[in-house]
Amino acid sequence: MEDGTSAPPGHSGVTTPRGDLFNPACPTRQLLDRIGTKWVAMIVKTLAESGELRYAELKRRTPGISAKMLAQTLRGLENDHLVVRRVEPTVPPAVSYSLTPLGQSLDQPLAALRDWAETHMPEINRAARP
């Protein structure tokens, strides 16, 4: 690098107009940390296929997720304007979630990643065997 420091292994030392992905403070890196989880991928896929779902139905369609993790993930997606939360004033309140247009735009890249994983899983499983 020009200032005499060395870049981390695997890092080209080149930044883009959007920032430096290798810097923990980079907004792009922070967003990838939030959306790059299995739960986000599953929730986005489920909402993209189903439209609006109530919390209990979304939990049922996301096997293995705890209530705490589902609530935390939905809160993060809502904060990033990827999911909208709708509350009906009933007793008890009926809470539903759906993707925003921005959230809908995330489904296609996540689908490509899911397709890649499904295509290459046999090869990865073979390579991982002792």
DSSP file (Angstrom, degrees, kcal/mol; ACC not computed):
  #  RESIDUE AA STRUCTURE BP1 BP2  ACC     N-H-->O    O-->H-N    N-H-->O    O-->H-N    TCO  KAPPA ALPHA  PHI   PSI    X-CA   Y-CA   Z-CA
    1    1 A M    >         0   0    0      0, 0.0     3,-1.5     0, 0.0    12,-0.1   0.000 360.0 360.0 360.0 158.4    0.0    0.0    0.0
    2    2 A E  T 3   +     0   0    0      1,-0.3     4,-0.0     2,-0.1     0, 0.0   0.823 360.0  56.7 -63.3 -34.6    1.2    3.6   -0.6
    3    3 A D  T 3  S-     0   0    0      2,-0.1    -1,-0.3     1,-0.1     3,-0.1   0.404 119.0-104.6 -82.3   5.6    1.6    4.5    3.1
    4    4 A G  S <  S+     0   0    0     -3,-1.5     2,-0.2     1,-0.4    -2,-0.1   0.380  84.1 120.3  90.6  -4.5    4.0    1.6    3.7
    5    5 A T        -     0   0    0      1,-0.0    -1,-0.4     0, 0.0     2,-0.3  -0.524  60.7-122.2 -87.6 161.3    1.4   -0.5    5.5
    6    6 A S        -     0   0    0     -2,-0.2     7,-0.1    -3,-0.1    -1,-0.0  -0.782  19.8-119.7-105.0 150.6    0.5   -3.9    4.3
    7    7 A A        -     0   0    0     -2,-0.3     3,-0.1     4,-0.1     4,-0.0  -0.492  38.6 -92.7 -81.6 153.9   -3.0   -5.1    3.4
    8    8 A P    >   -     0   0    0      0, 0.0     3,-2.4     0, 0.0    -1,-0.1  -0.265  61.1 -76.5 -59.9 154.6   -4.6   -8.0    5.2
    9    9 A P  T 3  S+     0   0    0      0, 0.0     3,-0.1     0, 0.0    -3,-0.0  -0.273 122.3  15.8 -54.0 135.6   -4.1  -11.4    3.6
   10   10 A G  T 3  S+     0   0    0      1,-0.2     2,-0.5    -3,-0.1     0, 0.0   0.402 100.1 118.6  81.6  -3.4   -6.4  -11.7    0.5
   11   11 A H    <   -     0   0    0     -3,-2.4    -1,-0.2     1,-0.1    -4,-0.1  -0.841  55.1-154.3-101.2 129.9   -7.0   -8.0    0.5
   12   12 A S        -     0   0    0     -2,-0.5    -1,-0.1     2,-0.2     3,-0.1   0.642  33.9-124.9 -76.1 -14.1   -6.0   -6.1   -2.6
   13   13 A G  S    S+     0   0    0      1,-0.3     2,-0.5    -5,-0.1    -1,-0.1   0.508  71.6 126.1  80.9   3.0   -5.6   -2.8   -0.7
   14   14 A V        -     0   0    0    -13,-0.1    -1,-0.3     0, 0.0     2,-0.3  -0.828  44.9-158.9-100.1 129.5   -8.0   -1.2   -3.2
   15   15 A T        -     0   0    0     -2,-0.5     5,-0.2    -3,-0.1     0, 0.0  -0.712   7.5-142.1-100.8 158.6  -11.0    0.6   -1.9
   16   16 A T  B >   -A   19   0A   0      3,-2.2     3,-1.9    -2,-0.3    -1,-0.0  -0.658  34.1 -98.4-109.7 169.0  -14.1    1.4   -4.0
   17   17 A P  T 3  S+     0   0    0      0, 0.0     3,-0.1     0, 0.0    -1,-0.0   0.751 125.6  56.9 -58.2 -21.4  -16.3    4.5   -4.0
   18   18 A R  T 3  S-     0   0    0      1,-0.3    10,-0.4     8,-0.0     2,-0.3   0.559 119.8 -99.5 -87.7  -8.5  -18.6    2.5   -1.7
   19   19 A G  B <   -A   16   0A   0     -3,-1.9    -3,-2.2     7,-0.1     2,-0.6  -0.791  45.6 -52.7 126.1-169.0  -15.9    1.8    0.9
   20   20 A D    >   -     0   0    0     -2,-0.3     3,-2.4    -5,-0.2     6,-0.3  -0.932  35.1-158.6-116.5 106.8  -13.5   -0.8    2.0
   21   21 A L  T 3  S+     0   0    0     -2,-0.6    -1,-0.1     1,-0.3     5,-0.1   0.729  92.4  59.8 -57.7 -23.8  -15.2   -4.2    2.6
   22   22 A F  T 3  S+     0   0    0     -3,-0.1    -1,-0.3     3,-0.0   -11,-0.0   0.532  85.8  89.4 -85.1  -6.0  -12.3   -5.2    4.8
   23   23 A N  S X  S-     0   0    0     -3,-2.4     3,-2.5     1,-0.1     6,-0.2  -0.824  75.0-142.6 -91.8 121.9  -12.8   -2.3    7.2
   24   24 A P  T 3  S+     0   0    0      0, 0.0    -1,-0.1     0, 0.0    -3,-0.0   0.748 101.4  56.9 -56.4 -23.1  -15.2   -3.3   10.0
   25   25 A A  T 3  S+     0   0    0     -5,-0.1    -4,-0.1     4,-0.1    -3,-0.0   0.492  77.5 119.2 -86.1  -2.9  -16.7    0.2    9.9
   26   26 A C    <>  -     0   0    0     -3,-2.5     4,-2.3    -6,-0.3     5,-0.2  -0.459  62.9-142.0 -65.8 126.7  -17.6   -0.1    6.2
   27   27 A P  H  > S+     0   0    0      0, 0.0     4,-2.3     0, 0.0     5,-0.2   0.857 101.0  54.0 -59.2 -35.9  -21.3    0.3    5.7
   28   28 A T  H  > S+     0   0    0    -10,-0.4     4,-2.6     2,-0.2     5,-0.2   0.929 109.3  47.7 -64.4 -43.7  -21.4   -2.3    3.0
   29   29 A R  H  > S+     0   0    0     -6,-0.2     4,-2.3     1,-0.2    -1,-0.2   0.912 110.9  51.6 -61.8 -42.4  -19.7   -4.8    5.3
   30   30 A Q  H  X S+     0   0    0     -4,-2.3     4,-1.4     1,-0.2    -1,-0.2   0.902 111.0  47.5 -62.9 -40.9  -22.1   -4.0    8.1
   31   31 A L  H  X S+     0   0    0     -4,-2.3     4,-2.5     2,-0.2     5,-0.3   0.921 110.4  51.5 -66.5 -42.9  -25.1   -4.6    5.8
   32   32 A L  H  X S+     0   0    0     -4,-2.6     4,-1.8     1,-0.2    -2,-0.2   0.875 106.3  55.6 -61.9 -36.2  -23.6   -7.9    4.6
   33   33 A D  H  < S+     0   0    0     -4,-2.3    -1,-0.2     1,-0.2    -2,-0.2   0.880 112.1  43.7 -60.7 -36.9  -23.2   -9.0    8.2
   34   34 A R  H  < S+     0   0    0     -4,-1.4     3,-0.3    -3,-0.2    -2,-0.2   0.887 122.5  33.9 -77.7 -39.4  -26.9   -8.3    8.8
   35   35 A I  H  < S+     0   0    0     -4,-2.5     2,-0.3     1,-0.2    -2,-0.2   0.567  98.5  82.1 -95.4  -7.6  -28.3   -9.9    5.6
   36   36 A G     <  +     0   0    0     -4,-1.8     2,-0.3    -5,-0.3    -1,-0.2  -0.077  68.7 107.2 -91.3  37.0  -25.8  -12.7    5.2
   37   37 A T  S  > S-     0   0    0     -3,-0.3     4,-2.1    -2,-0.3     5,-0.2  -0.767  76.5-121.0-111.9 159.0  -27.4  -15.2    7.7
   38   38 A K  H  > S+     0   0    0     -2,-0.3     4,-2.4     1,-0.2     5,-0.2   0.865 113.2  55.0 -63.4 -34.7  -29.3  -18.4    7.1
   39   39 A W  H  > S+     0   0    0      2,-0.2     4,-2.8     1,-0.2     5,-0.2   0.914 107.4  48.2 -68.9 -40.8  -32.3  -16.9    8.9
   40   40 A V  H  > S+     0   0    0      2,-0.2     4,-2.9     1,-0.2     5,-0.3   0.940 112.2  50.2 -61.5 -45.7  -32.5  -13.8    6.7
   41   41 A A  H  X S+     0   0    0     -4,-2.1     4,-2.0     1,-0.2    -2,-0.2   0.906 114.3  44.4 -59.4 -41.9  -32.3  -16.0    3.6
   42   42 A M  H  X S+     0   0    0     -4,-2.4     4,-2.5     2,-0.2    -1,-0.2   0.907 114.9  47.1 -70.6 -41.5  -35.1  -18.3    4.8
   43   43 A I  H  X S+     0   0    0     -4,-2.8     4,-2.7     2,-0.2     5,-0.3   0.923 112.9  48.5 -67.4 -44.0  -37.3  -15.4    6.0
   44   44 A V  H  X S+     0   0    0     -4,-2.9     4,-2.6    -5,-0.2     5,-0.2   0.931 113.4  48.0 -61.9 -45.0  -36.9  -13.5    2.7
   45   45 A K  H  X S+     0   0    0     -4,-2.0     4,-2.1    -5,-0.3    -2,-0.2   0.935 113.0  48.2 -60.1 -46.4  -37.6  -16.6    0.6
   46   46 A T  H  X S+     0   0    0     -4,-2.5     4,-2.0     1,-0.2     5,-0.2   0.924 115.4  43.2 -62.1 -46.2  -40.7  -17.4    2.7
   47   47 A L  H  X S+     0   0    0     -4,-2.7     4,-2.5     1,-0.2    52,-0.2   0.857 111.4  55.0 -70.2 -33.6  -42.1  -13.9    2.5
   48   48 A A  H  < S+     0   0    0     -4,-2.6    -1,-0.2    -5,-0.3    -2,-0.2   0.890 115.4  39.3 -64.9 -37.4  -41.3  -13.6   -1.2
   49   49 A E  H  < S+     0   0    0     -4,-2.1    -2,-0.2    -5,-0.2    -1,-0.2   0.806 128.0  31.4 -79.2 -30.4  -43.2  -16.8   -1.9
   50   50 A S  H  < S-     0   0    0     -4,-2.0     2,-0.3     1,-0.3    -2,-0.2   0.622  87.4-147.7-108.1 -15.8  -46.1  -16.2    0.5
   51   51 A G     <  +     0   0    0     -4,-2.5    -1,-0.3    -5,-0.2     2,-0.3  -0.656  69.3  12.5  79.2-138.3  -46.6  -12.4    0.6
   52   52 A E  S    S+     0   0    0     -2,-0.3     2,-0.4    46,-0.1    46,-0.2  -0.561  73.2 179.9 -77.7 133.4  -47.8  -11.2    4.0
   53   53 A L  E     -B   97   0B   0     44,-2.6    44,-3.1    -2,-0.3     2,-0.1  -0.986  27.7-118.8-133.5 145.2  -47.7  -13.7    6.9
   54   54 A R  E  >  -B   96   0B   0     -2,-0.4     4,-2.5    42,-0.3    42,-0.2  -0.441  37.4-106.7 -73.6 157.4  -48.6  -13.5   10.5
   55   55 A Y  H  > S+     0   0    0     40,-1.9     4,-2.5     1,-0.2     5,-0.2   0.898 118.1  49.9 -53.1 -49.4  -45.8  -14.1   13.0
   56   56 A A  H  > S+     0   0    0      1,-0.2     4,-2.1     2,-0.2    -1,-0.2   0.876 112.2  47.7 -62.3 -38.7  -46.9  -17.6   14.0
   57   57 A E  H  > S+     0   0    0      2,-0.2     4,-2.0    -3,-0.2    -1,-0.2   0.897 110.9  51.1 -69.8 -39.6  -47.2  -18.7   10.4
   58   58 A L  H  < S+     0   0    0     -4,-2.5     4,-0.3     2,-0.2    -2,-0.2   0.904 110.7  49.4 -62.8 -40.9  -43.8  -17.3    9.6
   59   59 A K  H >< S+     0   0    0     -4,-2.5     3,-1.2    -5,-0.2     6,-0.3   0.912 109.8  51.5 -63.7 -42.1  -42.3  -19.2   12.6
   60   60 A R  H 3< S+     0   0    0     -4,-2.1    -1,-0.2     1,-0.3    -2,-0.2   0.861 110.1  49.2 -62.6 -36.1  -44.0  -22.4   11.5
   61   61 A R  T 3< S+     0   0    0     -4,-2.0    -1,-0.3     1,-0.2    -2,-0.2   0.433 103.8  64.0 -85.6   1.1  -42.6  -22.0    7.9
   62   62 A T  S X  S-     0   0    0     -3,-1.2     3,-1.7    -4,-0.3    -1,-0.2  -0.661  81.9-157.8-122.2  73.8  -39.1  -21.4    9.3
   63   63 A P  T 3  S+     0   0    0      0, 0.0     3,-0.1     0, 0.0    -3,-0.1  -0.203  71.1  20.7 -58.8 138.5  -38.2  -24.7   11.0
   64   64 A G  T 3  S+     0   0    0      1,-0.3     2,-0.3    -5,-0.1    -5,-0.0   0.215  88.6 122.9  93.9 -15.1  -35.5  -24.5   13.7
   65   65 A I    <   -     0   0    0     -3,-1.7    -1,-0.3    -6,-0.3     2,-0.1  -0.625  56.8-133.2 -83.2 137.5  -35.7  -20.8   14.4
   66   66 A S     >  -     0   0    0     -2,-0.3     4,-2.6     1,-0.1     5,-0.2  -0.468  21.8-113.8 -81.7 160.6  -36.4  -19.8   18.0
   67   67 A A  H  > S+     0   0    0      1,-0.2     4,-2.5     2,-0.2     5,-0.2   0.900 118.6  51.9 -59.7 -40.4  -39.0  -17.2   18.8
   68   68 A K  H  > S+     0   0    0      2,-0.2     4,-2.5     1,-0.2    -1,-0.2   0.927 111.4  45.4 -63.4 -45.7  -36.2  -14.9   20.0
   69   69 A M  H  > S+     0   0    0      2,-0.2     4,-2.7     1,-0.2     5,-0.2   0.883 112.8  51.1 -68.0 -37.5  -34.1  -15.3   16.8
   70   70 A L  H  X S+     0   0    0     -4,-2.6     4,-2.7     2,-0.2     5,-0.2   0.943 112.7  45.5 -63.6 -46.8  -37.2  -14.8   14.6
   71   71 A A  H  X S+     0   0    0     -4,-2.5     4,-2.3    -5,-0.2    -2,-0.2   0.917 114.9  47.9 -62.4 -43.1  -38.2  -11.6   16.5
   72   72 A Q  H  X S+     0   0    0     -4,-2.5     4,-2.1     2,-0.2    -2,-0.2   0.909 113.7  46.7 -64.8 -42.9  -34.6  -10.3   16.4
   73   73 A T  H  X S+     0   0    0     -4,-2.7     4,-2.5     2,-0.2    -2,-0.2   0.917 113.1  48.5 -67.1 -43.4  -34.2  -11.1   12.7
   74   74 A L  H  X S+     0   0    0     -4,-2.7     4,-2.5    -5,-0.2    -2,-0.2   0.899 109.8  52.9 -63.3 -39.8  -37.5   -9.5   11.8
   75   75 A R  H  X S+     0   0    0     -4,-2.3     4,-2.6    -5,-0.2    -1,-0.2   0.921 110.7  47.3 -60.9 -44.2  -36.6   -6.4   13.8
   76   76 A G  H  X S+     0   0    0     -4,-2.1     4,-1.8     2,-0.2    -2,-0.2   0.915 112.3  48.8 -63.7 -43.4  -33.3   -6.0   11.9
   77   77 A L  H  <>S+     0   0    0     -4,-2.5     5,-3.0     1,-0.2     6,-1.2   0.868 112.2  49.6 -64.3 -35.9  -35.0   -6.5    8.6
   78   78 A E  H ><5S+     0   0    0     -4,-2.5     3,-1.6     4,-0.2    -2,-0.2   0.914 108.6  52.1 -67.8 -43.0  -37.6   -3.9    9.6
   79   79 A N  H 3<5S+     0   0    0     -4,-2.6    -2,-0.2     1,-0.3    -1,-0.2   0.834 109.9  49.6 -62.1 -32.2  -34.9   -1.5   10.7
   80   80 A D  T 3<5S-     0   0    0     -4,-1.8    -1,-0.3    -5,-0.2    -2,-0.2   0.355 116.1-117.7 -87.9   5.8  -33.2   -1.9    7.3
   81   81 A H  T < 5S+     0   0    0     -3,-1.6    22,-0.4     2,-0.2    21,-0.3   0.810  85.3 115.6  62.4  33.0  -36.6   -1.3    5.5
   82   82 A L  S   <S+     0   0    0     -5,-3.0    18,-1.9     1,-0.2     2,-0.4   0.655  76.2  34.5 -98.4 -22.9  -36.6   -4.7    4.0
   83   83 A V  E     -C   99   0B   0     -6,-1.2     2,-0.4    16,-0.3    16,-0.2  -0.976  70.0-147.7-131.9 143.9  -39.7   -5.9    5.9
   84   84 A V  E     -C   98   0B   0     14,-3.2    14,-1.8    -2,-0.4     2,-0.5  -0.938  10.8-148.6-112.3 138.5  -42.8   -4.0    6.9
   85   85 A R  E     -C   97   0B   0     -2,-0.4     2,-0.5    12,-0.2    12,-0.2  -0.903  11.1-166.5-106.7 128.8  -44.6   -5.0   10.1
   86   86 A R  E     -C   96   0B   0     10,-3.2    10,-2.9    -2,-0.5     2,-0.5  -0.971   1.0-164.1-120.0 128.7  -48.4   -4.5   10.3
   87   87 A V  E     -C   95   0B   0     -2,-0.5     8,-0.2     8,-0.2    -2,-0.0  -0.948   6.6-153.2-114.9 124.1  -50.3   -4.6   13.5
   88   88 A E  E     -C   94   0B   0      6,-3.0     2,-2.7    -2,-0.5     6,-1.2  -0.812  25.5-121.2 -93.6 134.6  -54.1   -5.0   13.5
   89   89 A P        +     0   0    0      0, 0.0     2,-0.2     0, 0.0    -1,-0.1  -0.364  68.7 123.9 -77.2  67.6  -55.8   -3.5   16.6
   90   90 A T  S    S-     0   0    0     -2,-2.7    -2,-0.0     2,-0.1     0, 0.0  -0.661  70.6 -78.6-114.6 174.5  -57.4   -6.8   17.8
   91   91 A V  S    S+     0   0    0      1,-0.2     3,-0.0    -2,-0.2     0, 0.0  -0.961 128.9  20.5-117.6 113.8  -57.2   -8.6   21.1
   92   92 A P  S    S-     0   0    0      0, 0.0    -1,-0.2     0, 0.0    -2,-0.1   0.701 115.9-109.9 -71.5 162.6  -54.6  -10.0   21.0
   93   93 A P        -     0   0    0      0, 0.0     2,-0.7     0, 0.0    -2,-0.1  -0.315  23.9-133.5 -60.3 138.0  -53.0   -7.9   18.3
   94   94 A A  E     - C   0  88B   0     -6,-1.2    -6,-3.0   -40,-0.0     2,-0.5  -0.857  23.6-164.5 -93.7 117.9  -52.5   -9.6   14.9
   95   95 A V  E     - C   0  87B   0     -2,-0.7   -40,-1.9    -8,-0.2     2,-0.3  -0.911   9.1-180.0-110.4 127.0  -49.0   -8.9   13.7
   96   96 A S  E     -BC  54  86B   0    -10,-2.9   -10,-3.2    -2,-0.5     2,-0.4  -0.902  11.0-154.8-125.7 154.2  -48.1   -9.6   10.1
   97   97 A Y  E     +BC  53  85B   0    -44,-3.1   -44,-2.6    -2,-0.3     2,-0.3  -0.960  15.4 166.8-129.0 145.4  -44.9   -9.2    8.1
   98   98 A S  E     - C   0  84B   0    -14,-1.8   -14,-3.2    -2,-0.4     2,-0.2  -0.975  38.2 -96.6-149.6 161.2  -44.3   -8.7    4.4
   99   99 A L  E     - C   0  83B   0     -2,-0.3   -16,-0.3   -16,-0.2   -17,-0.1  -0.554  30.8-136.5 -78.5 142.7  -41.4   -7.6    2.2
  100  100 A T     >  -     0   0    0    -18,-1.9     4,-2.7    -2,-0.2     5,-0.2  -0.393  38.3 -95.7 -79.0 170.8  -41.0   -4.1    1.1
  101  101 A P  H  > S+     0   0    0      0, 0.0     4,-1.7     0, 0.0     5,-0.1   0.889 131.1  52.1 -56.6 -36.9  -40.0   -3.5   -2.6
  102  102 A L  H  > S+     0   0    0    -21,-0.3     4,-0.7     2,-0.2   -20,-0.2   0.914 109.9  48.4 -64.7 -41.7  -36.4   -3.2   -1.4
  103  103 A G  H >> S+     0   0    0    -22,-0.4     3,-0.8     1,-0.2     4,-0.7   0.878 107.9  54.5 -64.3 -38.7  -36.8   -6.5    0.5
  104  104 A Q  H >X S+     0   0    0     -4,-2.7     3,-0.9     1,-0.2     4,-0.6   0.863 102.7  57.5 -62.6 -34.9  -38.3   -8.1   -2.6
  105  105 A S  H 3< S+     0   0    0     -4,-1.7    -1,-0.2     1,-0.2    -2,-0.2   0.715  99.8  59.7 -69.8 -18.6  -35.2   -7.0   -4.6
  106  106 A L  H <X S+     0   0    0     -3,-0.8     4,-1.9    -4,-0.7    -1,-0.2   0.717  88.8  73.8 -78.8 -21.8  -33.0   -9.0   -2.1
  107  107 A D  H <X S+     0   0    0     -3,-0.9     4,-2.6    -4,-0.7    -1,-0.2   0.886  90.5  55.4 -62.5 -40.0  -34.8  -12.3   -3.0
  108  108 A Q  H  X S+     0   0    0     -4,-0.6     4,-2.0     2,-0.2    -1,-0.2   0.941 109.9  43.1 -63.8 -49.2  -33.1  -12.7   -6.4
  109  109 A P  H  > S+     0   0    0      0, 0.0     4,-1.8     0, 0.0    -1,-0.2   0.896 116.0  49.5 -64.4 -36.0  -29.5  -12.4   -5.2
  110  110 A L  H  X S+     0   0    0     -4,-1.9     4,-2.6     2,-0.2    -2,-0.2   0.874 108.1  54.2 -67.6 -35.2  -30.3  -14.7   -2.2
  111  111 A A  H  X S+     0   0    0     -4,-2.6     4,-2.8     2,-0.2    -1,-0.2   0.896 106.3  52.3 -63.8 -39.4  -31.9  -17.2   -4.6
  112  112 A A  H  X S+     0   0    0     -4,-2.0     4,-2.3     2,-0.2    -1,-0.2   0.903 110.5  47.7 -62.5 -40.2  -28.7  -17.2   -6.7
  113  113 A L  H  X S+     0   0    0     -4,-1.8     4,-2.5     2,-0.2    -2,-0.2   0.910 111.8  49.4 -66.8 -42.6  -26.8  -18.0   -3.5
  114  114 A R  H  X S+     0   0    0     -4,-2.6     4,-2.6     2,-0.2    -2,-0.2   0.917 111.2  50.1 -61.6 -42.8  -29.3  -20.8   -2.5
  115  115 A D  H  X S+     0   0    0     -4,-2.8     4,-2.4     2,-0.2    -2,-0.2   0.914 110.1  50.1 -61.5 -43.4  -29.0  -22.2   -6.0
  116  116 A W  H  X S+     0   0    0     -4,-2.3     4,-2.4     2,-0.2    -1,-0.2   0.935 111.4  48.7 -60.0 -46.7  -25.2  -22.2   -5.9
  117  117 A A  H  X S+     0   0    0     -4,-2.5     4,-1.5     1,-0.2    -2,-0.2   0.920 112.6  47.5 -61.3 -44.9  -25.3  -24.0   -2.5
  118  118 A E  H  < S+     0   0    0     -4,-2.6    -1,-0.2     1,-0.2    -2,-0.2   0.885 113.9  48.0 -64.8 -38.2  -27.7  -26.6   -3.7
  119  119 A T  H  < S+     0   0    0     -4,-2.4     4,-0.3    -5,-0.2    -2,-0.2   0.895 121.0  34.6 -67.7 -40.9  -25.7  -27.2   -6.9
  120  120 A H  H  X S+     0   0    0     -4,-2.4     4,-2.4    -5,-0.2     5,-0.2   0.478  89.1  94.9 -98.2  -3.5  -22.3  -27.5   -5.1
  121  121 A M  H  X S+     0   0    0     -4,-1.5     4,-3.0     1,-0.2     5,-0.2   0.899  84.2  52.1 -59.1 -43.3  -23.4  -29.2   -1.8
  122  122 A P  H  > S+     0   0    0      0, 0.0     4,-2.4     0, 0.0    -1,-0.2   0.927 111.9  47.0 -58.5 -42.6  -22.6  -32.7   -3.0
  123  123 A E  H  > S+     0   0    0     -4,-0.3     4,-2.2     2,-0.2    -2,-0.2   0.908 113.9  47.5 -64.8 -42.2  -19.1  -31.7   -4.1
  124  124 A I  H  X S+     0   0    0     -4,-2.4     4,-1.7     2,-0.2    -1,-0.2   0.900 110.9  51.4 -66.7 -40.6  -18.5  -29.9   -0.8
  125  125 A N  H  X S+     0   0    0     -4,-3.0     4,-0.8    -5,-0.2    -2,-0.2   0.910 110.3  49.4 -62.0 -41.9  -19.7  -32.8    1.2
  126  126 A R  H >< S+     0   0    0     -4,-2.4     3,-0.7    -5,-0.2    -2,-0.2   0.910 111.9  48.3 -63.2 -41.2  -17.4  -35.1   -0.7
  127  127 A A  H 3< S+     0   0    0     -4,-2.2    -1,-0.2     1,-0.2    -2,-0.2   0.788 107.8  56.0 -69.6 -27.4  -14.4  -32.8   -0.1
  128  128 A A  H 3< S+     0   0    0     -4,-1.7    -1,-0.2    -5,-0.2    -2,-0.2   0.634  83.5 103.2 -82.4 -13.9  -15.3  -32.5    3.6
  129  129 A R    <<        0   0    0     -4,-0.8    -3,-0.0    -3,-0.7    -4,-0.0  -0.455 360.0 360.0 -70.7 139.9  -15.1  -36.3    4.2
  130  130 A P              0   0    0      0, 0.0    -1,-0.1     0, 0.0    -3,-0.1   0.496 360.0 360.0 -72.0 360.0  -12.0  -37.6    5.9
